[in-house]
Amino acid sequence: MYTFSLLDKCNHRHEEQDNINGTTEVHSTHLITGRRMLLLASSSPSLSLSLSLPSVFHLHYPLPSSFPCPSLHLRFPSQATPLRLHTPLPLSCSLNSSSSVEQSASLSQMQNSLLYSRAYWVTEFLIAWNVDVANEFSCQLIASKNASLTIANDQIQGEDLKVELQEDRAGLPANVLEKFPHIRGYKAFKLPSTLDVKPLLKSQLAVAIYDSDDKCRNCTGLQLPGVLDEVFSYNGPLGALFSEEAVSLNLWAPTAQAVRAYIYKDPSGDDPIEIVCLEEENGVWRTKGPKSWEHCYYVYEVCVYHHSTLRVEKCYANDPYARGVSSDGQRTFLLNLDSDELKPDGWDDLANEKPTIHCFTDISIYEMHIRDFSATDLSVQPAFRGGYLAFTLQDSAGVLHLKRLSSAGITHVHLLPTFQFAGVDDQKENWRFVDTSILESFPPDSDQQQALITAIQNFDGYNWGYNPVLWGVPKGSYSSNPNGPYRTIEFRKMVKALNHMGLRVVLDVVYNHLQGSGPFDEHSVLDKIVPGYYLRRNRDGFIENSTCINNTASEHFMVERLILDDLVHWALNYKIDGFRFDLMGHIMKRTMVQAKTALHCLTTEKDGVDGSSIYIYGEGWDFGEVAKNGRGINASQFNLPGTQIGSFNDRIRDAILGGSPFGDPLQQGFVTGLLLQPNDHDHGTEENAKSMLAASMDHIQIGMAANLQDFVLTNCKGEEVKGSEILTYGGTPVAYASCPTETINYVSAHDNETLFDIVSLKTPMDITVTERCRINHLATSIVALSQGIPFFHCGDEILRSKSLDRDSYNSGDWFNRLDFTYNSNNWGVGLPPQEKNEKNWPLIKPRLANPSFKPQKIDILATMDNFLNLLRIRYSSPLFRLKTANAIQQRVSFHNTGPSWVCGVIVMSIEDGHDGFPGLSQLDPIYSFIVVVMNASPKEASFVCPALQSRSLQLHPIQVSSSSDEVVKSSRYEASSGCFVVPQRTTAVFVEPRKT
């Protein structure tokens, strides 16, 4: 017995992995007025969700073959408004007095089979299908241009053409298995070499097995990406092109039967001023219009067979290569990005004015959301708040904050998604708000704030933006006017302003999934133009959703090409300095390597951009259908060594903080009190906690050595091991990098709780806020002083809180507020939204209610000062930013290792050479030796190291003279014994100045 429920996955942020308890499989996507829903099936009758549904509900049936039950039962709450259903099959529907809908479908397996696409057309003359064909049976390809295929009396009817297939006993060739490893073991069926394949690909297609009596025994639809890649791969111009005399449109749509462009003068309303039929040549549809089309809008009408409805549909879509779009997102704006009127003053010379980066190891990244930066900043004029233009001011609180970070060492600002995404209306007049005075009236642990915020969360101006609609268009809600060219002009002004602050700009790109799919979804673009091609599908032909929704398939040629073209577009037309890839592991390694190559080929002389200075990195998580190279060699952590593409080091994060974002929130780590100051969580025996702490320290030390696979460390057992031989609790290697630029070290990011919030959760209830602030700084210091590239979440440096919200993607300005006047860190603004946090409310509520948890302005200022000093220390010596793996192995050592270790103390040394002497080369003209001591203990710690005796070490002058932290100033070193004494929860940096 299966029970079914609907789960709202509209804006779900997939961090590293998401598990839905009780769910056996996610199989079907649904659209509810633009919100994506997933149908869940579970053998547990307890799985249920109550939903208030709007008026339109699209149902895609049937269940995959793994669900043997023949019927689907959905029940909706009585307050739901009347429903209109779209189904590809004639399902019986009834609406009773309680507004519940009972639906059932008892079609035979054979009748259902056309709804699946279990066969793959992999090359021009080869089809793969996981089916056995008896000697007396035959296999045929069946086509119907007007999508009239039906099954009755064991016969497929409505076909225009049948083609006999022959099984190829040699099986699928190696190149096919390389591209489609998940169909290894499928049978190969050959098509006649004389067959004209191209026109067939515009039809409804099926393959069928017939017995000796000519009865159909099995049939299924086909997935076409393989043959489309072989027959229709294209490297020519796409999108809108502008010349002095004309505007031309180019659309790759090889399965389309007809394409028309509707040309409009305005962004909405009115009839088109022209309807133009495009002409096809080898899968590309083209037309040319007058120069007067520039600054007009257009929509494509694509007549195409869509596998999700089994019909030829008229789909209305934006151009996949759109560079502008109307405020409602429904029309593509004809925008010539080379036009001088779209360029801020000095735009063409910006490449020569960018802050200098000599080596990628000099990078430090600061992650920020555009709206967070200024939405509540009263020093910003109201019209600029929450948008691009807030960055162009000279003396707002936020801009002054960024200038301080830049002067101390931050090199790159990473902006969360800035492309056209769903979830926020570009028309600000449609936004809804909650009166902040009402929110401020509630207690700090009240559930009223979140209730009011979530009531409008889909109608306000806030969303992180991981809901891509058009990759190549700046988001309109951040501009002063979402119509016309304003978003382009203002985005460019933002980039220029940040560069002039000394900050390079990184864009967060989300190529792993799309918000929309199908022929009717308002956010669907690519799946309307070439259905079934751009989105990755499972063996039944349904869209994979492991990223959260509508996974894309970069293993397909034109998907990869679109990604590469988009990256080059942002680099050329917006002079972007780096790209962070969301869920990069769902993209193929080949695509990432080609992306790096395409960007690095850009030159200042030829393109006005120095592509060699563009850095790319991303989330290398390995899960879902791509795990273990399930769809080809993917860009996961363990596949990236040698590429010089960075990936986030979750090992150091988890070891520093404890547990993982998906474990018990009270599990402690190195800085949060594991063994040394336990909380109420059961960490097992004291010996077990000690073992956990020792393992955590090994993980951190490898991370501080840039997480290099071959870095040799003496582990907690006294064994000399490589980083790749140290294992996580799950048994996978800790280290995966081959060079320092492949490691992004971090302890917090936009996902999960802020650093201050997670520290407040994991530390004991009875410690002081001052101690929590020191722990916050200690965690940050590990990242700041490690080899590799440090990454900081905006607000780490000012104790930022989201009131313990673990996933604030749609929690509005209230929970995401930043205060660059340093008066508040936003702690205690109510219980965080119920959807993602309710299970932790019993832990959260007493902490929010306790006034001693809330930092004061003096705490925030001290943390900011300490953070700036950490950056200054990092950039005071090139020894903190070694360029090669060999340099790290030769110069970096860890001393408090092996079984006789001092609990909670990490001691790292970095050695330099001396000019004119054999051995190491000299890198640092000021310091010849550096020792970093990190004491996570709540008590002062001393550590004696004979190997560090008789050195001329002294506390770093920044910590002696510039720091407001009086505690660190009591750190000391005794040369005669090699003893270091460091106060509680403190990182002390000792340097050996060169003798003059």
N, C-alpha and C positions, 0 to 999 in steps of 0.2 A: 504494500500500500504506500503510495507516494502522496505527499501533500505539497502544494505549490504556493509560493508567496512572491510578492514583488519587492524588490529592494531598490531604493533610489540611489543610483550610482552616478548622478549627473556630474558632480564635480569632485568625486572621490579622488584624493591624492594617493597614488600608489607610491609608498616610500621605498622599501626594499622588497616587501612581500606582504600580501594581505590574505589572511585566512578567514573564511566565513564559517563559523562553527555550525555543524549540522548539515552543511551543504554538500551534496554529492557531485553536483556539476552545475555550472552556469551555461545556459545554452542559447538564449534568445534575447535579442534586444527589442525594446519597446520604446515608443515615443509618446510622451504625454505633454502636449503643447510645448515642445522644444526641450523637455527634460528627459534624460535618458534613464530607462529603467531596465533592470535585469530580472528575468524570471529565474527563481531558484527552485530546485527540486531536492527534496530530502526524504529519507526513509523515516525520519522522526516526525510524528504528528504534532510535536510541540512547536515547530517552526512556523511562526505567523507574524504578520505585520499589519498594522492598521494604517490605512492611507486615506487621505482626503484627495480625491482626484478631480481634476478639471474636466472639461467637456469632451476632449478628443482623445481617443485611445487607439493606437495602432497595434494590432496583434499579428505577429508572424508565427505561423504554425507550419510544421508539426514539431514534435519532440525529436531529438536525435535518436539514433538506433539504440543507444544505451538505456533508453527509458522504455520499458516494455508496455507500460500502461497505455490503453487506447484512448483515454479521454482527458480533457483538461477542465479543471473546475476552478473558477475564480469567484471570489465573493468580495464585494466592496461595501464600505460603510453606508449606512442609510442616508447620511447627509450628502453623499456624492451627487453631483449634478448628472443629468441624463448623459448617456454615453453614445458616441458614434463609433462604430468599429470598422476598421479596414482589415480585411483578411484575404489572403490569396486563395482560400478555399471556402466553399459554401458551408459555414458553420451555423448550426441552429442557435438562435439567441432568443432569450426571453427576459423581460424586465418586470419583476414583481413589485408589490407594494413597498417592500423594504429596499428597493433599488438594487437588489442583488442580480447578478447575471449568471445564468447557468449555461455553459456551452459544452457541447460534446462533439466529437468527430470520430466516427467509427468506420473510417475508410480502410480499405485493405492496404497491406504493406506495399503491394504493387502500385496502387493508386498514389500512395504517398511518395513513391521513390523518385519521381521527377522533381520533388522539392529539394532533394539532396543533390550535391555535386561531388560524387565520390570517385569520379574518374578525372584524370589529368591529361590534357592535350599538351604534351611536353616539348615536342619539336614539330616542325612542319608536317612530317609524315609519321608521327609516332604518338600513340595514346597509352597511358598507363592506367591500369585498373586492377584492383585487388580482388580478382574473381577467378574461379576455375571454370574452364570451358571444356565440357566433354567432347570427345572426338566427333560425335554425331551432331553437336550443336554448332551454331554459327554466331558470330559477333558482328554487329552492324552499327555504323554511325548514322544517326537520323537527324535531319534538319528541317526546321519550319521557319520561314522568314517572318511570318505574321504571328508566330508563337501560338500555334493551334494544336500542339501535341496534347493528346488525351489518351487514356488507357481504358479500354472496354473489351470484355470478352477475350482477355489474354492477348490483345492486340494493341499496338500503338497506332493511333490514327492522327491524321492531320499533317503528315509530313509532306515536304516538297521533294525530298531526296533521301535515298538510302544508299549507303556505301558499305560494301563488304570489307571487313577487317580481317587480317591474318595475324595469328599470334607469332611473335618473334621469339623463338626458343632461346636465343642468345641473351634475352633479358634486356633490361634498361642499360644503356651505355654509361660509362663512367662520368661523362660531363653532365648527364641528367641527374645522376645520383649526387653529384657534388652540389648541384643547384637545389635539388629537392631531396635531401637525405631522409626526410620523414616518410618517403614512399618506397624506401628500399624493400625489396621483396615483392613489389607489385609486378604483375604480368605486363609485357609489352605487346602492343597490337599495332601492326603496320597499316598505313593507308596507302592506296595506290599512288605511285610517284607522279602519275599524270593528273592527279586531282588538283583543280584550282581552289586552293584553300581560302584565299582572302575573302571572297564574297560569302563563304559559309560562316565565317566568324561573326557576321552580323545577324545570324539567325539564332533562334532557340535550338539548342543542341542536346542530344542525348546519345548514349550508347546502350545497346540492348543485346541480351543473349536470347537466341531463338532455338527451340528444340527441333527435332526432325519433323514435327507436325506444324512447324512455323508458328508456334505459340511463344509468346514472350515470357521468359522465365525470370528475367532480371533486367533492370534498367536503372539508369541514373543520369543526372546532368553532368556537365564537364566544367572543370576549372581551366581557364585559358591563358594565364600569364606566361607559361612556357612558350607556347606557339606565338603569342603576341610579341614576346621579346625576340624570337628568332626571325619573325617575318616583318615586324613593323618597328623595330628599334630605330630611333631617329635622333640626330644630333643637330638638326637645323634650328632656325628661329622659332620661338613660341611666344605667345602673348601678343601684346600690342606693340607695334614698331612705328616710329615716327620719322618722317622725312620732311624736307621742305615743302613738298607738294601734297603728301598723302599720309593717311594712317592705315596701316594694314593689321589685320587680325589673323592669328594662327593658332589652331587648336588641334592637339593630338587626340583623336577619338576614333580609333580604327574599327570599333564595333558599332559605331553609330550608323544609322540608315539615312539620316538627314540632320543638318545643323543649320539653324538660322540665328542671326544676331538682331536683337531688338535694340535700336538706338534711341536714347531718350535725351532730351535737353536738360532735364532737371533730375535731382536725386530721388524724387518720389512723385507719385501722382501722374496725371496726364497720359495721353496715348503716345506711343513711340513716334518719333519724327520719321523713322525709316525702319523697315524690316528687310534684312538682307539675307539672301541664301548664300551659304558658304559652299565652295566647291572642294571636292576631295581629291587629293593626290597621295596615294600610298599611305593612307591612314591619317593624313594631316589635312584639316579643313582650313581654307583660306578665303579671305576677301580683302579688297582694298577700297577705302573710302576717301572722301575729300579731307583736306586739312581742317575743315570746319568741325570735324568730329572731335578734335582735341577739346578737352574740358566738357565733353558730353559723357553720358553714362550708357552702359550696355548690359544686356543679359543674353546668355546663350539659351536657345531652345534646342535640346538634343533629343532626337527621336532614336531610342535605343532599347534593345531587349534587356530587361532587368531580371536577373535570376531570383531575386527575393519575392517577386510578384508573379513570375512566370508569364509576364506580359511585355509587349512592346509599349514603352511609356514615353510620354513627352515630359522630359525633365527640364526644369528651369534652373540655371546655375550661373554663378560667377565664373570668371576666367581663373583657372588655377594659377596663372601667372599674373594675377591682378597686382597692381602697384598702388591702387587707390580704390576706395569703396564708399558707397553712400552711407548716411548715418544709420539707416536701418539694416545695413549689411546686405541688401538685396540687389544692388546694382554695382557693377564695376565702373570705376571712374577712369576715364582716359587721361592719363597723367604722364607727361614727358619729363622724366626725372633729370634730364640734361638741360632743361630750360633754366636760364639765368634767374628768372623771377622766383624760382623755388630755392635759391641758394642764399644763405646768410652771407654777409660781407666776409670776404676772406676764405670762403669755403674751399675753393680750389687749392688754396695754399696750406690747408690744415695739416696735411701729411708732414710738412716741414716744421710744424709748430707743436707736434705731439710730444708729450714727455718721453724722455729717452729710456729705453730698456736695452741694456747691453746683453743680457742673458735671461732666459726664462726663469732661472733660479732666483733672479732678483724680484720676482713678482710676489706681491701680497694682495689677497683678494678680499673685498668687502662686499657682502651680499645685501641687496636692498630692493624693496618693492617701491615702485614709483609713487603710488598713492600714499604709502606709509610715510614717505619722506616729508611731505608737506601738508597733508590733508588737515591736520589740526594745528599747524604752525601759524600763530597769530601775527608773526612778523612777515608773513607772505600775504600779498594782496589777495582778496577772496577769489578773483577770477583765475589766479594762477595756482591756487591750492590743489594738491592732488594730481598735478599734471606736469607736462614736459617743461613748461616755462618757469616753474618754480626753481629749476636748476640754473636759470640764467640770471638770477638776482645776485647782487654783490654782497649784501650784508644781512640776509635773513639768518635766523638761528641755525637752520639746517645747513646752509651754505658755509657759514663760519665753522660749523662742526666738521664738514668735509674738508675744509682747508686745513684745519688742525690735524686731521688724520693724514692728509696728503703730505704735509710738511714733516710729519714724524716718520713716514715710510710707506703708507698704503699706496699701491700703484694702480690698482684696477678696481672699478666699481662694477659689480655683477648685478645687472638689473633683471628681476623676475620678468616673466613673459611680457613682451611689448608689442607682439603681433596682434592681428585681429582675432580675438577670442570671444567665445560665448560666455554668458553668465553676468555680463554688465551691459546695460543698454547704453549705446553711445550718445543718446539724447538725454542730457542731464535733466531736462525738464520732466522726464518720466520717473526720476528717482524718488524713492521714499526715504524718510528720515525719522529718527526718534529724538525727541527733545532731550538733550544731554542733561538738562537740569533735573528731569525726572529720573534718569539713570543714576545721577549723583546722589539722589535722595535715599537710595536703597542701601542696606548694610553691605559690607564687603563680601559676605558669604551668602548673599541672597541669590535665589534662582530667578528673580524678576528681570534682571538686566538681560540675561540670555534669552528669556522668553520674548521680550520685546525686540531684541536684535534678530532672533531667528524668524520672527513673524514677517520681517521685511527683507530677509537676507538675499532673496532672489530678485529683489526689486530696488536695491540700493546701488551705490556706486562702487562696491567692493567685491573683488575676487582676485585670487592670486593669478589666474589666467592660464591654467594648464588645461584649457578647453579649446584647442586650436580649430579655427575655421579657415583662415587664409594666412599662410605662413609669411607672405611677402609684403604685407600691408601693416603699417603702424596702427596700434589700437586707437580708435577714435575717441574713447571716453577720456583719454589723457590730454586731448587737444582742446583748444578754446572753441573750435567749430569742427564737428566731425565730417561735414560735407566739404567738397572742394579740396584744395591743396594744403589746408592749414596743418593737418597732422604731419605731413611731410616736412614742411618748413620748420615747425616747432620741434620736431624730433631732431632735426639737424642742429638747431640752435642749442638743444640740450647737450648733444654730443660735443659740440664746439666748446660750450661753457665748461663741461667737465674736463675736457682736455686742457683748457686754460687754467684749471685749478691744479693741474699736475696729475690728473687721473685719467687713465685709459678706460674704455667702456667695453664691458662684456655683455652679450645678450644671452639670455636663457632661451634656448630653442627646443621645441617639443615636436620632434619629427617621428616619435614612436607611436602616436595615435592621433585620431581626429575626433572632433566632437560629434559630427554627423555622419550618417550613412543612409543608404536607401534612396528611393526616387522622390520621397515627399518631405523629408526632414528639411526644415528651413536652414539648418547649418550644414547640410550635406553639399559638398562640391564635387570632389573627385569621384565619389561613388555614383554620381549622376552622369558623369561624362564617360567613364569607362568602367561600368559596373563589374565588381568582382576582381578588379585588377590591383588597385592601389592598397586595398585592405587585405591583411593576412587572414586566410581561412583555414579551418581545421579539416580533417579528413572527410567530414560529412558535408563540407562546403559552407559551414556557418562561420561568421566572423569571430576571430580570436579576440578575447577581451582581457587578457592577463595584465595589461598595462592599466586597466580600469575600463577602457572602452575602445572599440574600433582600432585594433592594432594595425599599423601600416606595415608594408612588406618591402623593406629596402633591398631585399634580394632580387626584386624585379627591376629590370633595367631602367624603365622610365620613372619609377619611384626614386631610385638612386639619383637619376639625372635631375629630377625636380629638387631634391635635397641639395645637391651640389650647386645647382643654379641659384637656389635661394640664398645659400651661404655667400656666394660670390656677389650676389645682388646687394646684400646688407654690407658687405665689406667695401664694395665699390661706391654704392650710392649713399651710404650713411656712414662710411669710414669707421666701421666697427673694429675693435681691437682684439676681440676674443669671443669665443662661443662656448657656452656650457650646455651640454647635451643631457636633457632629461631622459632618464631610463635608457642610457646609451647602450646597455647590454641587449636591448631589443633591436638595435641596429647592427647590421653586419660590419665586421671588422674591415672588410674591403671598402665599404662605403666611407668609413671613418678615415682610412688611410688616403683614399682618393680625395676626401674633403680637405685634409691637411695639405696634400699636394696641390690641389687647385688654388687654395688660399695662398700658399707660399710661392706660387708662380707669379703673383701680382707684384708689380714693381712701381715705384714712385714715378719713374720716367715714363713708363708706358701707360699706367693705370691711375696714377695719382695716389697710390696706396702702397705702403711697404708690407707686402704680404708675409714676409719672413718674420715680422714681429707679431703676427696674429697667433695667439695661444688657444688651443682647444682642449677641453677636458669634459668629464661627465660622470654620470652614475653608472658604474660598471657591474651592476647587480645581475646575477645570472639566475633567472627563474622563468616560469611559464613555459610556453611551447618552444622557446629558443634555448632553454637550459641545456647545458652539455652539448652545445652545437647542434641542437635538434633541427634547426632550419638553415644550417650553414655555420661557418665560423663567425661567431658574434663578437661584438666589442665588449666583452666582459673583462673583469680585472685580470684573469689569468691568461687571456688571449692577447692582451695589449703590450706586454713587454717587448721592447725594441721599436715601438712606434713613436715614442716620445709624446704620446697623448696621455694626459693626466686622468686619473680616476680617484674618486673619493675613498679615503682610507677609513672605513668604518671600524677597523680593528682598534685603532688608537682611541677613537671616540668611546667605544664600549669599554675598553680597559680603564680609561680615565674616569668615566662616570659610573660604570657598573651596569651589568645586564645588557639589554638592548632595547630599542624602542618597542619591541613586541613582547618583552618579558615583564616580570613583576616590576612595577615602578619603584619599589623600595629596595631592589637589589643594589648593593653598594659596589663602588669601585675604588680605584687608587686615591682619588681626591675626596670622595664623599664619605669616607670613614670605614671602609672594609677592614675588619679586624681591629683597627686602631680606635674607632669610636662607633660601635655598632648601633644600629637603629633597631626597630622591632621585627625586622625581617629575619626569618630563619635561614642563616647561612651555613647551618650544620655545626659541627664541632669546631672548637677553636683551631684545631689542626687543619680542618678542612678550609676554614676561612684564611688561615695562613698560606695554605697551598694556592688558594684562589688569588690572594694578593701577590704572591710570588710570580704566578703565571701572568697576571695583569702587568706587572712590572716588566717582564720579558717582552710582552706585546708592545708596551709603550716604548721601550728602548729600541726595538726594531723599527718602530714607527719614527722615532727621533733620528734614526739613521736612514731616513727616506724610504722605509719599508722595502729595502733592497733584498731581493731573493738571495744574493750571495754574500751579504754582510755576515761576518762571523762574530758570534756573541757567545760568551760563557753564560749558559742558562742557569736557572735557579737550582738545578741539580749538579752544577759544576761541570757540565759537558760543553765542549766547544761545538756549536751547531751553526748552520746557516739559517738565515731568516726563513727560507722555504721549508726548513725542517722543524720549525716551531709551529705547533698546530693550535687552532682555535678549539673551543669546546666542541664544535661540530666536527672536528677532525680534518678540516681543510687548512692549508698552509696560511700562516699569518702574512708573510711577505709575498709580494707578486711583482714588484717593480724591478726594472733593469737599470734605471737611471733616476736621478732625483726629480726630474720634471714630470715623471709618471705618477707621482704621489701628491695628492691633495690632502694635507692633514687638517683635521677640524674636530671640534667638539659640539658644535651646534650649527644649525642651518634653519631655513624657513620651516622645514618639516619638523614635527615633534615639538616638545616643550623648548622654551628658550633656556639658555645656560643657567640663568639665575633661578628659573622655575624648577628645573630638574634638580639643581643643587638643593633647593628648598624642600623638594619631595624626599630626596634620598638621605639627607642628613638627619640626625636625631632632632626631635621636636624641641629639646631644651637648650640647644646651643644659641648663641646670640647672633643677631643680624650682622654684626661686625665679623664674626667668624665665617658666616656664609659669604660675605663679600670677599674675604681673603681666599676662600675656596674657589670662588668665581675667578679671581685673578690668577690663582695657582693653575687652574685648568687652562686658562688662556695662555699662560706663560709657556706651557709645554708645547703648544702649537706654535707660538711665536718664535721659539728658540730651537725648533727642530730643523733638520735638513729636509729638503723638499719644499713644497709651496704651501704657505699657511693661508687658511681660509677662515674668515670671521663673519658671523651673522651680524647684521646691523643691530646694534643695541647691546651686544655682548659687553661693550666697553662702558655702558652706562646702566648696567644691571637690569636690562630690559625684561619686563614681565608681560605675559599675556593672560595674567590671572590663572595660570596653570592650564591653559588651553593647549592640548597636544596636537591640534590640527586646525589652525586658524584660517584655512583657505577661504572661508566664506563667513567669517565671524565679524565682519564689518570693521569700521574705524575704531569702534569702542574697545574691542579687545586687542587690536593691533596698533594702538596709539604709540607714537614716539614723542618724547618731550626733549627737544634739544636746548631747552633752557635749564635742564637738569633739576627741575623742581620735583618731578615725580617719575617713577619707573613703571607706573601703571599696574602695580601690585594691588590686589584686593578690590577689583572693580566688578565683583560678582562671580558666582560659579560659572565656569566656562560652558559653552553650548553643550546641551544634553546629548546630541547625536553622537559625538565622538568621545565624550568625557564622563557620561553618567556613571559608568561602573566605578570610576575613581572618585566620585563625589564624596564618599565617606572619608577618604584620605585628604581630599582637598579642602573640605569645608572647615575643619578645625584650624587649618593653617591660615586660610584667608581671614578667619574670625579673630585670629591672634594678632593684636597690633604690633607685637614685638618682631614679627616677620617683615614688616614694611621698612625698607631703607629710607633714610632721610637724605636731604640734599647733600649733606656733608659726605655721606657714604658714596653717593653717585659721583661727586666731584673727585673723591679720592680714587675711585675705580677708574675713572677717565684718565686721571693723571698717571696712574700706574700703567694703564694700557699704552699710553703714548710713550712712556719710558721704555716699555718692552720693545716697541717698534724701533725706537732710537737705538737701543742696544743691538737689535738684530742688524740694523744698517750701519752700526759703528765698526763692523768687521766683516770682511768677505768670508771669514771662516765659518760664519753661520749660514752661508749661501754657496756651499761648494758645488761645483758644476758637474762633476762626474762621479760615477760609482767608485772608481779607483781612488779618487781623492778622499771620499768618505771612508772607505775601508782603511786607507793608510793613515788618516789623520784623526778620526773619531774613535774614542774608546769609552767603555763603561766600566766603572770600578767597583761599585757595590753589587757584585754578582756572586753566583755560586750559593752553596747551602749556608755559609756563614755570613749572612747579609743583615744589615740594619733595616728593620721593618719600616717601610714607607719612605725610604730615601733613595733617590736616583742621582747618581754622580756621573756626569759626562765631561770628558775633556776633549779639546780640539787643539791639535798641535800644528804649528807652522814651522817652515824651514828658515834658513838664514842665508842671505845672499853671500856668495863666495864660499859656501861650505857644501860638502857633498850631502846627499840625502834629499829630503823634501825641498821643493822650491819655496821661495818666500812669496806669500800672497798678501800679507797684511803688513803695511809699513809701520804700524803703531804697536800691535800686540803680537807676541810670539807664542803665547799659550793662553788658553781659556779653559776655565773649569766652571761648569754649571751644576749647582747642587739644589735639588728640589726636595723639600721636606713636607710630606703630606700629613705628618703626625700632628696631633693637637698639642704636642710638647716639643720643646727644643730638642734637637738631635745633634749628635756629634759623630763624625765618621773619620777614622784614621786610615790613611792610605800611604803605605811606605813608598809606592811608586810615584807619589806626588810630593815627596819630601824635598826640602831645600830649594824650593822655587821662590821666585820673587812675586808671588801672587798677592793681589790686593783687590778689595771690592771695587766693582766697576764704578768709575767716576760719576756716571749718571745716577747710580743708586746712592752714592755718597752725597752728591751735591745737589742734584736736580729733583730727587724724589721727595715727596711729602710723606712717604711711608717711613716712620721712625723705627718700625720693627726691623725691617731689612737691614738697617744701618748697624744693628748689633751683630750681624754676621761677621765671622772672623776666621782667619787661617793662621795656623802655627807652622812655620816652615820647618822647625827642628823635628817635629813629630809627623808632619803631614796630616795634621788634624784640622778638619773643617767643623765649625760650629754654626748651625743655622737655626733661627727661631722657628716656632710652629707655623705651619702652613705658609711657607715662604720659599720663593725661588731666589737664590743669591748667585750672582755672576761674578766670578773672580778672574782677573786678567793679569797677565805678566807683560808690563810695558817693555818695549825694546830699549836697550841701553844706548844712549846717544853718544 
